[in-house]
């Protein structure tokens, strides 16, 4: 088969969970099934750093197929005028997989699209206006163009069917994976100390990793931390590690309003190589999100042996199972109680650590890649 992967999510300036999911799946497929031909397709608009970034992920198994036209301009025009994708990337592909919701017009061969969640429908007020406009104007056409729709969880499958029931037969669930070579218990405590020093973190801390945005429920987490800290002498810090997202000003303002500037730490950018030591140094990983299509950060924390506090919303119970402390996402009291339980009970933390590591091992990129490759075979055999 000639298989093309749309590389837009992996050449972004800052790669999000969507990009890392594509990296894990595509690299593993190319490694496991080397007899097929693979390529990354993307627009560069003269930006050579995008070519280099794609080369780094492609290795020796995936070729590059890029156009020097502006991808931003193409996406803007093709939302209204059906400019053929094949004009820029040819007609050699048997299958092209788009990992970020949108299938452009006139793609040669079979089309696969990954739809990670329906947050723009379920919580539209939490989605950046530009992104919401793109999905409102483009997703219906995209789902119609796709031969197969891939999503990350049974929860997300049910959400897509809820809003687009006419496509229920085309949906396949392919869970994300976790790199247990990268995310694993830290064997060298010195690396934890070095990362804490670089991020100006002193003493114990709870950790959140993810975009600083409303649907992550950080306002309630910060309020819950305030409640928790009133009942604990010298409470651990709350470290929030992530890029600024949509409508995040209220989150930063709340920390000042509650006089928590010395206890709540917003980190600078955390390099990929520092993420595992940062997780391993935490008392617990806290992720009371309102809506997730999958929820990579809690899984990565579990793989590191870090006990997890998460909410009972969306796909999160599907990912964490019975290996996390579950709280009511809409209750500050419930989140605060979870923080207290984890802080005061070392036996609970130890038990969650052990069971979390074992559960994380069931979410491998190998398993994810095999399921995705079987979908490609299904299309090729039609």
C-alpha positions as CSV (number, residue, x, y, z in Angstrom):
1,X,0.0,0.0,0.0
2,X,1.0,3.6,-0.5
3,X,-0.1,5.4,2.7
4,X,0.1,9.1,3.2
5,X,-0.1,10.7,6.7
6,X,-1.1,14.4,6.8
7,X,1.7,15.9,8.9
8,X,0.2,19.2,9.9
9,X,-0.2,18.3,13.6
10,X,3.5,17.2,13.9
11,X,5.1,20.2,12.2
12,X,3.4,22.8,14.5
13,X,5.6,25.2,16.5
14,X,4.4,23.5,19.7
15,X,3.1,19.9,19.3
16,X,-0.1,19.2,21.2
17,X,-1.5,15.8,22.2
18,X,-3.0,15.4,18.7
19,X,0.5,15.6,17.2
20,X,2.1,13.2,19.7
21,X,-0.7,10.7,19.0
22,X,0.1,10.9,15.3
23,X,3.8,10.5,15.9
24,X,3.3,7.4,18.1
25,X,0.9,5.8,15.6
26,X,2.7,6.6,12.4
27,X,6.3,5.8,13.5
28,X,5.1,2.5,15.0
29,X,3.1,1.5,11.9
30,X,6.1,2.2,9.6
31,X,8.3,0.1,11.9
32,X,5.9,-2.8,12.3
33,X,4.9,-3.0,8.6
34,X,7.9,-2.0,6.5
35,X,6.7,-3.6,3.3
36,X,4.3,-0.7,2.6
37,X,5.3,2.8,1.4
38,X,4.7,5.7,3.7
39,X,5.0,9.5,3.4
40,X,4.3,12.6,5.4
41,X,2.5,15.3,3.4
42,X,2.4,19.0,4.4
43,X,2.6,22.6,3.2
44,X,5.8,24.5,4.1
45,X,5.3,28.0,2.6
46,X,9.1,28.3,2.6
47,X,9.6,27.4,6.3
48,X,12.5,25.0,6.3
49,X,12.2,24.3,10.0
50,X,8.9,22.4,9.2
51,X,10.8,20.2,6.7
52,X,13.5,19.5,9.3
53,X,10.9,18.7,12.0
54,X,9.1,16.2,9.7
55,X,12.5,14.6,8.8
56,X,13.2,14.1,12.4
57,X,10.0,12.2,12.9
58,X,10.1,10.4,9.6
59,X,13.5,8.7,10.1
60,X,14.3,6.1,7.4
61,X,10.8,4.6,7.1
62,X,8.7,7.6,6.0
63,X,9.3,9.8,3.0
64,X,8.4,13.5,2.7
65,X,6.0,15.0,0.2
66,X,5.7,18.7,0.7
67,X,4.4,21.7,-1.1
68,X,5.8,25.2,-0.7
69,X,2.3,26.7,-0.9
70,X,0.8,28.2,2.3
71,X,-1.2,25.6,4.2
72,X,-3.0,28.4,6.1
73,X,-4.1,29.9,2.8
74,X,-5.1,26.5,1.3
75,X,-7.2,25.6,4.3
76,X,-8.9,29.0,4.2
77,X,-9.7,28.8,0.5
78,X,-10.7,25.2,0.5
79,X,-13.2,25.7,3.3
80,X,-15.3,27.6,0.6
81,X,-13.9,26.7,-2.8
82,X,-13.1,23.0,-3.4
83,X,-9.5,23.3,-4.4
84,X,-8.2,19.7,-5.0
85,X,-5.7,18.5,-2.4
86,X,-4.2,16.3,-5.2
87,X,-3.0,19.4,-7.1
88,X,-0.4,19.8,-4.4
89,X,0.4,16.2,-3.4
90,X,-0.4,14.1,-6.4
91,X,-2.4,10.9,-7.0
92,X,0.0,8.1,-5.8
93,X,-1.7,7.4,-2.4
94,X,-4.0,4.5,-1.9
95,X,-4.9,5.8,1.6
96,X,-4.4,9.3,3.1
97,X,-5.0,9.7,6.8
98,X,-5.8,13.2,8.3
99,X,-5.2,13.3,12.0
100,X,-6.9,16.6,12.9
101,X,-10.6,16.5,12.0
102,X,-10.6,17.9,8.5
103,X,-10.4,16.1,5.1
104,X,-9.8,18.5,2.3
105,X,-11.6,18.2,-1.1
106,X,-10.5,15.8,-3.8
107,X,-7.9,13.7,-2.0
108,X,-6.8,10.7,-4.2
109,X,-7.6,7.2,-2.9
110,X,-9.3,6.3,0.3
111,X,-9.6,8.8,3.2
112,X,-9.3,8.3,6.9
113,X,-9.9,11.0,9.4
114,X,-9.3,11.1,13.2
115,X,-11.9,13.0,15.2
116,X,-10.6,13.2,18.7
117,X,-13.6,14.6,20.5
118,X,-16.8,16.7,20.1
119,X,-15.8,19.4,22.6
120,X,-16.8,22.2,20.1
121,X,-20.3,20.8,20.3
122,X,-20.4,19.8,24.0
123,X,-18.6,22.8,25.4
124,X,-18.4,25.4,22.6
125,X,-17.7,28.2,25.0
126,X,-14.3,26.6,25.9
127,X,-13.1,26.4,22.3
128,X,-11.1,29.0,20.5
129,X,-13.3,31.0,18.1
130,X,-11.1,30.2,15.0
131,X,-11.1,26.5,15.8
132,X,-14.8,26.4,16.4
133,X,-15.5,28.2,13.1
134,X,-13.3,25.7,11.2
135,X,-15.2,22.7,12.7
136,X,-18.6,24.3,12.3
137,X,-17.9,25.0,8.6
138,X,-15.8,22.0,7.8
139,X,-16.5,18.9,9.9
140,X,-19.8,17.9,8.3
141,X,-18.1,17.8,4.8
142,X,-15.1,16.1,6.3
143,X,-17.0,13.2,7.7
144,X,-18.9,12.9,4.5
145,X,-15.6,12.7,2.5
146,X,-14.0,10.2,4.9
147,X,-14.2,6.4,4.2
148,X,-13.4,5.7,7.8
149,X,-13.6,7.9,10.9
150,X,-11.1,7.0,13.7
151,X,-11.6,8.2,17.3
152,X,-9.6,7.6,20.5
153,X,-12.2,6.2,22.9
154,X,-15.6,4.5,23.1
155,X,-16.8,7.7,24.8
156,X,-15.8,9.8,21.8
157,X,-17.4,7.3,19.4
158,X,-20.7,7.8,21.3
159,X,-20.3,11.6,21.1
160,X,-19.7,11.5,17.3
161,X,-22.8,9.3,16.9
162,X,-24.8,11.7,19.2
163,X,-24.1,14.6,16.8
164,X,-23.6,12.8,13.5
165,X,-25.6,9.6,13.7
166,X,-25.6,9.1,9.9
167,X,-21.9,8.2,10.1
168,X,-22.2,5.6,12.9
169,X,-21.1,2.7,10.6
170,X,-17.9,4.4,9.6
171,X,-16.5,4.9,13.1
172,X,-13.6,2.8,14.5
173,X,-12.1,3.2,17.9
174,X,-8.3,3.2,18.1
175,X,-7.0,4.1,21.6
176,X,-3.9,6.2,22.0
177,X,-0.7,4.6,23.5
178,X,2.0,5.7,25.8
179,X,5.7,5.3,25.4
180,X,6.7,3.3,28.5
181,X,10.4,3.7,27.6
182,X,10.1,7.4,28.0
183,X,7.4,7.6,30.7
184,X,8.5,5.3,33.5
185,X,9.5,5.5,37.1
186,X,12.6,7.8,37.4
187,X,15.7,5.8,38.3
188,X,17.9,8.8,39.0
189,X,16.6,11.2,41.7
190,X,19.2,13.8,40.7
191,X,17.3,14.4,37.5
192,X,14.2,15.2,39.4
193,X,16.1,17.7,41.6
194,X,17.6,19.3,38.5
195,X,14.3,19.8,36.7
196,X,12.7,21.2,39.9
197,X,15.5,23.7,40.2
198,X,15.2,24.7,36.6
199,X,11.5,25.4,37.1
200,X,12.0,27.0,40.5
201,X,9.9,24.4,42.4
202,X,10.8,23.9,46.0
203,X,9.5,21.1,48.1
204,X,6.6,18.7,47.5
205,X,4.0,19.5,44.8
206,X,0.9,18.3,43.0
207,X,1.2,18.5,39.3
208,X,-1.1,19.3,36.4
209,X,0.1,19.0,32.8
210,X,-1.9,20.4,29.9
211,X,-3.1,23.5,28.2
212,X,-4.2,26.3,30.5
213,X,-7.8,26.6,29.4
214,X,-11.4,26.4,30.8
215,X,-12.4,22.8,29.9
216,X,-9.4,21.6,32.0
217,X,-11.4,22.7,35.1
218,X,-8.5,24.6,36.5
219,X,-10.6,27.2,38.3
220,X,-12.3,24.5,40.4
221,X,-8.9,22.8,40.9
222,X,-7.3,26.1,42.2
223,X,-10.3,26.7,44.5
224,X,-10.1,23.1,45.7
225,X,-6.4,23.5,46.4
226,X,-7.2,26.6,48.5
227,X,-9.7,24.6,50.6
228,X,-7.1,21.7,50.9
229,X,-4.3,24.0,52.0
230,X,-6.4,25.4,54.9
231,X,-6.4,22.0,56.5
232,X,-2.7,21.1,56.0
233,X,0.4,22.6,57.6
234,X,3.0,23.5,54.9
235,X,0.9,22.2,52.0
236,X,2.7,21.0,48.9
237,X,2.7,23.4,45.9
238,X,0.3,23.2,43.0
239,X,2.3,23.2,39.8
240,X,0.5,23.9,36.5
241,X,2.6,23.1,33.5
242,X,1.2,24.0,30.1
243,X,0.9,26.5,27.4
244,X,-1.6,29.4,27.6
245,X,-4.8,28.4,25.9
246,X,-8.2,30.0,25.0
247,X,-9.8,32.2,27.7
248,X,-7.2,31.6,30.3
249,X,-7.0,35.0,31.9
250,X,-9.6,34.1,34.6
251,X,-7.4,31.2,35.7
252,X,-4.3,33.4,36.3
253,X,-6.5,36.1,37.9
254,X,-8.0,33.6,40.4
255,X,-4.6,32.7,41.8
256,X,-4.0,36.4,42.6
257,X,-7.5,36.9,44.0
258,X,-7.0,33.9,46.4
259,X,-3.5,35.1,47.3
260,X,-1.9,31.9,46.1
261,X,1.0,33.4,44.1
262,X,3.6,31.6,46.2
263,X,1.8,28.3,46.3
264,X,0.5,27.9,42.7
265,X,3.3,27.8,40.2
266,X,2.8,28.3,36.4
267,X,5.9,26.9,34.8
268,X,7.8,28.1,31.8
269,X,7.9,25.8,28.8
270,X,8.8,22.3,29.9
271,X,11.1,20.5,27.3
272,X,10.0,17.0,26.4
273,X,13.0,15.4,28.0
274,X,12.2,17.1,31.4
275,X,8.5,15.9,31.5
276,X,9.2,12.5,33.0
277,X,11.3,13.8,35.9
278,X,8.8,16.5,36.5
279,X,6.0,13.9,36.7
280,X,8.0,11.5,38.8
281,X,8.8,14.2,41.4
282,X,5.1,14.9,42.1
283,X,3.1,13.6,45.1
284,X,0.3,13.1,42.7
285,X,-0.9,14.1,39.2
286,X,-4.1,16.1,39.2
287,X,-6.4,16.2,36.1
288,X,-10.0,17.0,36.9
289,X,-10.9,17.9,33.3
290,X,-14.5,18.5,32.2
291,X,-14.1,16.9,28.8
292,X,-11.4,14.7,27.1
293,X,-11.5,12.6,24.0
294,X,-8.9,10.4,25.6
295,X,-6.7,12.0,28.2
296,X,-3.0,11.4,27.5
297,X,-1.4,13.2,30.5
298,X,-3.0,10.9,33.2
299,X,-1.9,7.8,31.3
300,X,1.6,9.2,31.1
301,X,1.6,9.9,34.8
302,X,0.4,6.4,35.5
303,X,3.2,5.0,33.4
304,X,5.6,7.0,35.5
305,X,4.2,5.4,38.7
306,X,2.6,8.6,39.9
307,X,-0.7,8.4,41.6
308,X,-3.5,10.2,39.7
309,X,-6.5,12.2,40.7
310,X,-9.0,12.7,37.8
311,X,-12.6,13.4,37.2
312,X,-15.5,11.0,36.4
313,X,-16.2,12.9,33.1
314,X,-16.0,11.9,29.5
315,X,-13.3,9.3,28.6
316,X,-11.2,9.7,31.7
317,X,-12.7,6.7,33.7
318,X,-12.2,4.6,30.5
319,X,-8.5,5.4,30.5
320,X,-7.7,5.3,34.2
321,X,-10.0,2.5,35.2
322,X,-9.9,1.8,38.9
323,X,-6.3,3.0,39.2
324,X,-7.0,6.6,40.1
325,X,-8.8,8.6,42.8
326,X,-12.0,9.8,41.0
327,X,-13.6,13.1,41.9
328,X,-16.7,15.0,40.9
329,X,-15.5,17.5,38.3
330,X,-18.2,20.0,39.2
331,X,-17.6,19.9,43.0
332,X,-14.8,21.9,44.6
333,X,-15.3,19.9,47.8
334,X,-14.9,16.6,46.0
335,X,-11.6,17.7,44.3
336,X,-10.3,19.0,47.6
337,X,-11.2,15.8,49.3
338,X,-9.3,13.9,46.7
339,X,-6.2,16.0,47.2
340,X,-6.4,15.4,50.9
341,X,-6.8,11.7,50.5
342,X,-3.7,11.4,48.3
343,X,-1.6,13.7,50.5
344,X,-2.4,12.0,53.8
345,X,-2.4,8.4,52.7
346,X,1.0,7.1,51.5
347,X,-0.3,3.5,51.3
348,X,-3.0,4.7,48.8
349,X,-0.3,6.5,46.8
350,X,1.8,3.4,46.7
351,X,-1.1,1.1,45.7
352,X,-2.2,3.5,42.9
353,X,1.4,3.8,41.7
354,X,1.8,0.0,41.3
355,X,-1.6,-0.5,39.6
356,X,-1.2,2.5,37.4
357,X,2.1,1.2,36.0
358,X,0.4,-2.1,35.1
359,X,-2.6,-0.4,33.5
360,X,-0.5,1.9,31.4
361,X,1.3,-1.2,29.9
362,X,-2.0,-2.1,28.3
363,X,-2.1,1.1,26.2
364,X,0.9,0.6,23.9
365,X,1.7,2.3,20.6
366,X,2.1,-1.2,19.2
367,X,-1.5,-2.1,20.0
368,X,-2.7,1.3,18.7
369,X,-0.7,1.0,15.5
370,X,-1.9,-2.6,14.8
371,X,-5.5,-1.5,15.2
372,X,-5.0,1.4,12.8
373,X,-3.1,-0.7,10.3
374,X,-6.0,-3.2,10.2
375,X,-8.3,-0.3,9.3
376,X,-6.0,0.5,6.3
377,X,-6.1,-3.1,5.3
378,X,-9.9,-3.1,5.5
379,X,-10.0,-0.2,3.1
380,X,-7.5,-1.7,0.8
381,X,-9.4,-4.9,0.5
382,X,-12.7,-3.2,-0.4
